[in-house]
Amino acid sequence: MLNPERILHVADLQDERLDEYLRLSEAHLRMRTDVENGLYIAESTKVVQRAINAGHSPRSFLLAQKHLGQLVAEFNRFPDAPIFIGDDAQLQDLVGFHLHRGAMAAMNRPTPLDLDEVLAASSRAAFLEDIADHTNVRCSKKSGASEVHAEPKRSRIAVFENIQDHTNLGAAFRSAAAIGVDAVLITPQCVDPLYRRAVRVSMGTVFQVPWARVENWPESIRLLQDAGYVVAGMTLTEGSIMLDELVAEEHQKLALVFGNEGRGLTAETEAMVSRGVTIPMMGGVDSLNVATSVAVALYATR
């Protein structure tokens, strides 16, 4: 049962905890203040649930009263997090737009990973798969003895260089999660994956893919190559190979780099990658939206 004393009505309060929901539509302000304050906003019941299931902790919940019953399990897991409710008009006045998905939570930002941690986690995942993958274990019916057949683990990393649109970034993360990449890396000028719109468009999949912001870019390409990755940059540059050719090369460890929406990869990155790769197109179309390119290239090289 939900303690009714935890339910706080927006109309009745001048509560500074509501400040975390103010001016959510002011992207440039929120991109700075959310990081400084160590929070992010999860929007929609499904995204709130996925954030909590990923181990993130809420500071508070904000929702329309009609959606109160959808998050009871999450409310009970965090009994100290206040629950703010209001009608549609009150919530719109507070956050600055119509909250058509019905619910939000102000979440504590997780401790960010770095490149070394992401690569180390990929190595541990390979080791565990070799030991625990039942499809690679044969058992003798006579003796009961088992034999482990370990195969080298295919590893895929997506790198997003200087993506500036939160919708594109969220969609790219969703594709990366759906296709099963081991990790995502973002460069210093890339927008925040935990900004509200990016999280919403990703449907919370940004919580399930390990990711890190790589500050030393593009020099960190060398670290990926030293770790055994072929680093392929998605580009229209003359001399690039076609995506089908990259697939035919059958690389065990592959990192695909996707560039900015308008400018593509930087010249410095193009000079350092192992391969330039192009997605062939017809009908006079010379490029795809970056989120679409991510889905196509990651699926082809999975």
C-alpha positions in Angstrom: 0.0 0.0 0.0 1.1 3.5 -0.8 1.3 5.9 2.1 -1.0 8.8 1.2 1.2 11.2 3.2 3.9 10.8 0.6 1.6 12.3 -2.1 2.1 16.0 -2.4 -0.1 18.2 -4.5 1.7 20.7 -6.8 -1.0 23.3 -6.4 -0.6 23.4 -2.6 3.2 23.7 -2.5 6.0 26.2 -2.8 8.6 23.4 -2.6 12.2 24.0 -3.7 12.3 20.3 -4.7 10.0 21.3 -7.6 12.8 23.5 -9.0 14.3 20.4 -10.6 11.2 20.3 -12.9 11.2 24.0 -13.8 11.9 25.2 -17.3 12.5 21.8 -18.8 11.9 23.2 -22.3 14.9 25.5 -22.0 17.4 23.1 -23.4 20.6 25.3 -23.2 19.9 26.1 -19.6 19.1 22.5 -18.6 22.0 21.0 -20.4 24.3 23.0 -18.1 22.4 23.0 -14.8 21.4 19.3 -14.9 25.0 18.2 -15.1 26.1 20.7 -12.5 23.4 19.5 -10.1 24.1 15.8 -10.7 20.6 15.0 -12.0 18.7 14.1 -15.1 15.1 13.8 -15.9 13.4 10.5 -16.9 10.2 11.1 -18.8 7.4 8.5 -19.1 6.5 5.6 -16.8 8.5 3.2 -19.0 11.7 5.3 -19.0 11.4 5.8 -15.2 11.1 2.1 -14.7 14.0 1.4 -16.9 16.2 3.9 -15.1 15.4 2.4 -11.7 15.9 -1.1 -13.0 19.3 0.0 -14.2 20.2 0.9 -10.6 19.6 4.6 -10.8 18.0 6.3 -7.8 15.2 8.9 -8.0 15.2 12.2 -6.0 11.4 12.7 -6.6 8.6 11.7 -8.9 6.2 14.1 -10.7 3.1 12.8 -12.4 -0.6 13.3 -13.3 -2.9 11.7 -10.7 -4.4 9.4 -13.3 -1.0 7.7 -13.7 -0.4 7.2 -10.0 -1.1 3.5 -10.0 1.5 2.7 -12.7 4.6 3.3 -10.6 3.5 1.9 -7.2 6.3 -0.7 -7.2 8.9 2.0 -7.9 7.4 4.3 -5.2 7.7 1.4 -2.7 11.4 0.8 -3.6 12.3 4.4 -2.7 10.1 5.4 0.2 12.0 8.6 0.9 11.5 10.1 -2.6 8.5 12.5 -2.6 5.7 12.0 -5.0 4.3 15.2 -6.6 1.0 15.1 -8.4 -1.1 17.6 -10.3 -3.6 17.9 -13.1 -2.5 18.4 -16.7 -2.6 22.2 -16.6 -0.6 22.4 -13.4 2.1 20.1 -14.7 2.3 22.1 -17.9 2.7 25.3 -16.0 5.5 23.8 -14.0 7.6 22.0 -16.7 6.8 24.3 -19.7 5.1 21.8 -22.0 2.2 19.3 -22.1 3.3 16.2 -20.2 1.6 13.8 -22.5 3.4 10.8 -21.2 2.1 11.4 -17.8 5.1 10.9 -15.5 8.6 12.1 -14.7 11.3 11.5 -12.2 14.3 13.6 -11.2 17.1 11.0 -11.1 20.6 11.1 -9.6 23.2 10.9 -12.4 25.3 7.7 -12.2 29.1 8.0 -11.9 30.4 8.3 -15.5 32.6 5.6 -16.9 35.8 6.3 -18.7 37.3 4.6 -21.8 39.5 2.2 -19.8 36.5 1.0 -17.7 34.4 0.4 -20.9 37.2 -1.6 -22.5 37.9 -3.6 -19.3 34.2 -4.4 -19.0 34.2 -5.7 -22.6 37.1 -7.9 -21.7 35.4 -9.3 -18.6 32.2 -9.9 -20.7 34.3 -12.0 -23.1 35.7 -14.1 -20.3 32.4 -14.7 -18.7 30.8 -15.7 -22.0 33.5 -18.3 -22.6 32.8 -19.9 -19.2 29.0 -19.6 -18.9 27.6 -19.8 -22.4 25.7 -23.1 -22.3 25.5 -23.3 -26.1 29.3 -23.8 -26.1 29.2 -26.6 -23.6 28.9 -30.3 -24.7 28.2 -32.9 -22.0 28.9 -36.6 -22.5 25.8 -38.7 -21.8 28.0 -41.6 -20.6 30.4 -39.8 -18.3 28.6 -36.6 -17.6 31.8 -34.7 -18.3 31.5 -31.3 -19.9 33.7 -29.8 -22.5 33.9 -26.0 -23.0 34.3 -24.8 -26.5 35.3 -21.1 -26.3 35.2 -19.0 -29.4 36.7 -15.5 -29.7 34.0 -12.9 -28.8 33.0 -10.6 -31.5 33.0 -7.1 -30.1 31.3 -4.0 -31.5 31.7 -0.4 -30.3 29.9 2.6 -31.6 31.5 6.1 -31.5 29.4 9.2 -31.8 31.5 12.2 -32.8 30.1 15.6 -32.1 26.4 14.7 -32.6 24.4 17.9 -31.8 20.8 16.8 -31.9 19.4 15.1 -28.8 16.7 13.3 -30.9 19.4 11.8 -33.2 21.6 10.8 -30.2 18.6 9.1 -28.5 17.7 7.2 -31.6 21.3 6.2 -32.2 21.5 4.8 -28.7 18.3 2.9 -29.2 19.7 1.2 -32.4 23.0 0.5 -30.6 21.1 -1.3 -27.8 18.8 -3.2 -30.1 21.6 -4.5 -32.2 23.7 -5.4 -29.2 26.9 -3.3 -29.3 29.2 -3.8 -26.4 29.7 0.0 -25.7 29.1 3.5 -27.0 31.7 6.2 -26.9 30.9 9.9 -27.3 33.3 12.7 -28.0 33.7 16.0 -26.0 31.4 18.1 -28.3 28.7 15.5 -28.4 25.4 16.4 -26.6 24.5 14.8 -23.3 23.0 11.3 -23.6 21.2 11.9 -20.3 19.4 15.0 -21.4 15.6 14.6 -21.2 14.9 14.4 -24.9 17.7 12.0 -25.6 16.7 9.7 -22.8 13.0 9.8 -23.9 13.8 9.0 -27.6 16.1 6.2 -26.6 13.2 4.7 -24.6 15.6 4.3 -21.7 18.1 2.1 -23.7 20.8 4.7 -22.8 20.8 3.0 -19.4 21.5 -0.5 -20.7 24.5 0.2 -23.0 27.8 1.0 -21.2 29.0 4.4 -22.5 31.7 6.9 -21.8 32.7 10.4 -22.9 36.2 10.3 -24.3 37.9 13.6 -23.6 41.1 12.9 -25.5 39.7 12.6 -29.0 40.6 11.7 -31.7 43.9 10.6 -30.1 42.0 7.9 -28.3 41.5 6.1 -31.6 45.1 4.8 -30.9 43.9 3.3 -27.6 41.1 1.4 -29.4 43.5 0.2 -32.1 46.0 -0.9 -29.4 43.1 -2.9 -27.8 42.7 -4.8 -31.1 39.8 -2.8 -32.7 39.7 -1.9 -36.3 38.4 1.6 -36.2 36.2 2.4 -39.2 34.9 5.9 -39.9 31.5 6.3 -41.7 32.3 8.9 -44.4 31.6 9.9 -48.0 35.3 10.6 -48.6 36.8 9.4 -51.9 38.7 6.2 -51.4 36.5 4.8 -48.8 35.4 1.2 -49.1 31.7 0.2 -49.3 29.9 -1.1 -46.2 29.6 -4.6 -47.8 33.4 -4.7 -48.2 33.9 -4.0 -44.5 31.4 -6.7 -43.6 33.3 -9.2 -45.8 36.5 -8.5 -43.9 35.0 -10.2 -40.9 36.7 -8.3 -38.1 36.4 -9.7 -34.6 36.7 -6.3 -32.9 35.3 -3.4 -34.7 34.6 0.3 -33.7 32.4 2.3 -36.0 32.7 6.1 -35.8 29.7 8.3 -36.8 30.1 12.0 -37.4 28.3 15.2 -36.9 24.9 15.7 -38.6 26.0 18.5 -41.0 29.8 18.1 -41.3 30.4 14.4 -40.8 33.7 13.3 -39.4 36.4 15.8 -38.6 39.5 15.8 -40.8 41.6 14.7 -37.8 39.5 11.7 -37.2 39.4 10.7 -40.9 43.2 10.8 -40.9 43.5 8.4 -37.9 40.8 5.8 -38.6 41.8 2.4 -39.9 39.2 2.5 -42.7 36.8 5.0 -44.3 33.5 3.3 -45.0 30.5 4.4 -47.1 26.9 3.2 -47.2 26.0 2.9 -50.9 22.8 4.9 -51.8 20.6 5.3 -54.9 18.2 7.8 -56.3 20.6 10.7 -56.1 20.6 10.6 -52.3 24.1 11.4 -51.0 23.7 10.9 -47.3 21.5 9.5 -44.5 20.4 10.9 -41.2 23.1 9.9 -38.7 20.6 7.9 -36.6 19.6 5.9 -39.7 23.3 5.4 -40.6 23.9 4.0 -37.1 21.1 1.5 -37.5 22.2 0.4 -41.0 25.9 0.1 -40.3 25.6 -1.6 -36.9 23.1 -4.1 -38.2 25.3 -5.0 -41.2 28.4 -5.5 -39.1 26.7 -7.2 -36.1 
